[in-house]
Amino acid sequence: MSVSPETITIFTPRPLNQYHPAPRPLTMSQHYLMYNQTLIRDPEVFEFNYTPDAIHYRDIQLRQLAGALSPALQGASPINANLRGPPGTGKTTCVRRIFSELEETSSCVVPVFVNCESVGTAFRVFAAVFERLFGQQPPLSGIPLQRLTDPIAAELIRREAVLIVCLDDANYLSQTGQFDVVIRSLVRMYENYPGVKTGVVTTISDHSFCPLTVLDPAVISVWQPDEILFSPYGEDEVRSILQDRIRMGLYQGVIPPGILDHITALTMEAGDLRVGIDLLKHSVLTAERDAHISVVEDNVNTAYETARGAHLTLLIEGLKPGPERLLSHIIQMKQEEQTASLTSRILYESFKETRDISYTAFRSWLRRLSDLRLIDIRQRAAKGNAHEIELRFDPGLMENCADIN
Ligand SMILES: Nc1ncnc2c1ncn2[C@@H]1O[C@H](COP(=O)(O)OP(=O)(O)OP(=O)(O)O)[C@@H](O)[C@H]1O
């Protein structure tokens, strides 16, 4: 929420220019902030679930998603959509935007957003739908799913409404073995409850997760989603998105151009826009703490250490047990310096001694670690198919963040 001059009180942050009384000559003390000054105009802008007004570089994807869901506005079943792309490429942001437009446009569309990382079962998915429709949690847990789907279907029919559920980070449902049952229960609802219309939007950032391998053919034939692809942002795109956040969230001049370049470079290195947004926030807080009126490189570097650790911990915690064990193995080999250069073949041979694993599964776990930018896989020049494996961060730091071994 932005601060307007009318709402300023003694306890609310004031724009910087109100702290510089014009008549007094400039002194060194005016280059430093008072205890209650802030460089942040709108803290909301840096919250992780903030939906920006302008979603740049995603016009095509927004149109595709809107096109798939728009039949719901006429009371018809929407087309299911599957949004795929690496973390931080704007999938969730695009869904939230289209969902809020649907809600503004029609009361006969009920969009429900479910974060599958925290909601891992069909029961909890339908409990979220129940809560959205009735404004309260279902009375019981541990009851048959039908005790939820019956009232949900009746309410949808009563309202003549179309239900659209977004399963954000849907790949997590496969960890609990619930992907098939959740998709099946949603897309085939019309069979048990004639007249009910539903649509499903899935977002998937795990490159190695292929829904078709875990879905029953009978579910696949009804699900049939439009595939919407989200490619990683280039450096100029990252800079411009961050620039936009700066304009919305900070006072003018707080991030000098050279500092934005530095933050952009670090964001590209981390491979996730979230790191850049987090860096902006933490660099500014560090600058405030040091009583600067603009961010300096040291503030960014200090903030980067914190942001990088937090980001790494989140990434590693989100891994499935298989890739996590493989990462742990790579860290161990790197720390023990068993080999000057670690090729995928050497790694496979060594990892295979610890567990029975096919080369195909190994390659897919390796690819997952690379997609998350935890490792680099580089083709070795003039060495046929040999690939070299590098950790993207210091092994000690990775071990600390993951607490794995
Ligand atoms: N095109 C964009 N314009 C402005 N902000 C963006 C854009 N794309 C992403 N963001 C911001 O980057 C952050 C991460 O985006 P988002 O959560 O949508 O990514 P995601 O692809 O869903 O990631 P994940 O797969 O990890 O869930 C959010 O703060 C979001 O506001």
The ligand as a Tripos MOL2 file, in Angstrom:
@<TRIPOS>MOLECULE
LIG
   31    33     1     0     0
SMALL
NO_CHARGES

@<TRIPOS>ATOM
      1 N1          6.9010  -10.7490  -15.8180 N.pl3     1 LIG1
      2 C1          6.9770  -10.3670  -14.5490 C.ar      1 LIG1
      3 N2          6.7960   -9.0740  -14.2320 N.ar      1 LIG1
      4 C2          6.8740   -8.6870  -12.9360 C.ar      1 LIG1
      5 N3          7.1490   -9.5130  -11.8970 N.ar      1 LIG1
      6 C3          7.3480  -10.8090  -12.1780 C.ar      1 LIG1
      7 C4          7.2580  -11.3030  -13.5060 C.ar      1 LIG1
      8 N4          7.5090  -12.6250  -13.4930 N.ar      1 LIG1
      9 C5          7.7300  -12.9630  -12.2160 C.ar      1 LIG1
     10 N5          7.6250  -11.8810  -11.4150 N.ar      1 LIG1
     11 C6          7.8240  -11.8530   -9.9690 C.3       1 LIG1
     12 O1          8.7910  -12.8510   -9.6530 O.3       1 LIG1
     13 C7          8.4090  -13.5820   -8.4770 C.3       1 LIG1
     14 C8          8.2650  -15.0570   -8.8200 C.3       1 LIG1
     15 O2          7.2070  -15.2090   -9.7760 O.3       1 LIG1
     16 P1          6.1980  -16.4330   -9.7540 P.3       1 LIG1
     17 O3          5.9130  -16.8650   -8.3490 O.co2     1 LIG1
     18 O4          5.0310  -16.0760  -10.5990 O.co2     1 LIG1
     19 O5          7.0790  -17.5450  -10.4620 O.3       1 LIG1
     20 P2          6.7210  -19.0620  -10.7620 P.3       1 LIG1
     21 O6          7.1000  -19.3280  -12.1740 O.co2     1 LIG1
     22 O7          5.3230  -19.3700  -10.3680 O.co2     1 LIG1
     23 O8          7.7330  -19.8080   -9.7890 O.3       1 LIG1
     24 P3          7.5990  -21.2770   -9.1130 P.3       1 LIG1
     25 O9          7.5640  -22.2600  -10.2280 O.co2     1 LIG1
     26 O10         8.8330  -21.4080   -8.2890 O.co2     1 LIG1
     27 O11         6.3460  -21.2760   -8.2750 O.co2     1 LIG1
     28 C9          7.1040  -12.9570   -7.9920 C.3       1 LIG1
     29 O12         7.4230  -12.0230   -6.9870 O.3       1 LIG1
     30 C10         6.5690  -12.2350   -9.2180 C.3       1 LIG1
     31 O13         5.8200  -11.0960   -8.8350 O.3       1 LIG1
@<TRIPOS>BOND
     1     1     2 1
     2     2     3 ar
     3     2     7 ar
     4     3     4 ar
     5     4     5 ar
     6     5     6 ar
     7     6     7 ar
     8     6    10 ar
     9     7     8 ar
    10     8     9 ar
    11     9    10 ar
    12    10    11 1
    13    11    12 1
    14    11    30 1
    15    12    13 1
    16    13    14 1
    17    13    28 1
    18    14    15 1
    19    15    16 1
    20    16    17 2
    21    16    18 1
    22    16    19 1
    23    19    20 1
    24    20    21 2
    25    20    22 1
    26    20    23 1
    27    23    24 1
    28    24    25 2
    29    24    26 1
    30    24    27 1
    31    28    29 1
    32    28    30 1
    33    30    31 1
@<TRIPOS>SUBSTRUCTURE
     1 LIG1         1 GROUP 0 **** ****
